[in-house]
Amino acid sequence: MSKKLKVAVVGCGGIANNKHLPALAKLEEVELVAFCDIVEERAEKAAKEFGEAEAKVYTDFRKLLSETDVEVVHVCTPNDSHAEITVASLESGRHVMCEKPMAKTAEQARQMLDAAKRTGKKLSIAYQNRFRSDSLYLKQLCEQGELGDIYYGKALALRRRAVPTWGVFLDEEKQGGGPLIDIGTHALDLTLWLMDNYEPKSVTGSVFHKLGRRENAANAFGPWNPEEFKVEDSAFGFITMKNGATISLESSWALNVIDFGEARTLLCGTEGGADMNDGLRLNGERMSRLYETKVDFGSGGVAFFSGEQETDSLREARSWVQAILEDKEPLVKPEQALVVTEILEAIYESARTGKTVYFD
């Protein structure tokens, strides 16, 4: 029998129950043996549904680290505790998969990266949109040079009215921000990864608190409480890279817009372009004629069959587990996730000061 990794999950809320745990439970190489949450009932429920028969439940992650022999920790807590739990887990000899964003602040993210380098343990951040079929296909095209030199990207994470009204999403102290740090982070990560460009030169940002102050507003998740809405409802950034490439980032939970979507990117290169606005569309020039084509990730002509055999979350979990078992780098490297956090922080800083933020 092949080796099984003993995994603990810290934070048994929505993202753990809807993404991490269902995916990990499908992997034969994994044993879910420890569950931790500050609300004990949540940890108990997750352990009962996904854990091994002898799975242990904790309300203190440090006690979990000291009492169990787990090899891997998944951190699924609010942003302000990512660094503390991750660093402690790494220093106790565990590999860590941390939910996005890497941390609430860039300084905290740097502490996480330093701990990973110091301990030699693996650290990855849960940017599962890289594992979508369209993302993986487009990444291959970019690596093969199909788009040429990519000099413009647009990272899109726009909701018309879908403000999350549960948990701590509206709490700036715990999250560090609103849609920019929540869903904008996915779009930015995807765009930087596809462009393979992690050297920002400057960032200019704008942040808005417009619709969040309204009472009884239309919202997919029910009306929010304006008194609790402490974060922005929209944020936008313009990023210039050291090689001259530029990226625009648009993020919002509530924007009066008809065309919307999350974790999308648009790329423009010297040889062609691509966007995810209506599936994956490619465009360019052949034989002095413009062309565009849409890539099919569906049924292949078979009725009532979606064609998808594996979700992005399952691909993410499998890739992460294989990286540990085979001792190779994870697809999402902490150095890359750090740059995402640094850019997000720069957008907030630029919006606050009204000045462009320059990187060394």
Secondary structure, DSSP 4 states (H G I P E B T S, - for coil): ----EEEEEE--SHHIIIIIHHHHHT-TTEEEEEEE-SSHHHHHHHHHHHS-TT-EEES-HHHHHHH---SEEEE-S-GGGHHHHHHHHHHTT-EEEEESSS-SSHHHHHHHHHHHHHH---EEEE-GGGGSHHHHHHHHHHHTTTT-SEEEEEEEEE-SB----STTTT-HHHHSSSHIIIIIHHHHHHHHHHHT---EEEEEEEEE-SGGG-SS---TT----TTT--S-SEEEEEEEETTS-EEEEEEESB-S-SS-EEEEEEEEESSEEEE-TTSEEEEEEETTEEEEEEE--S-TT-TT-----S-HHHHHHHHHHHHHHTT---SS-HHHHHHHHHHHHHHHHHHHHTS-EE--
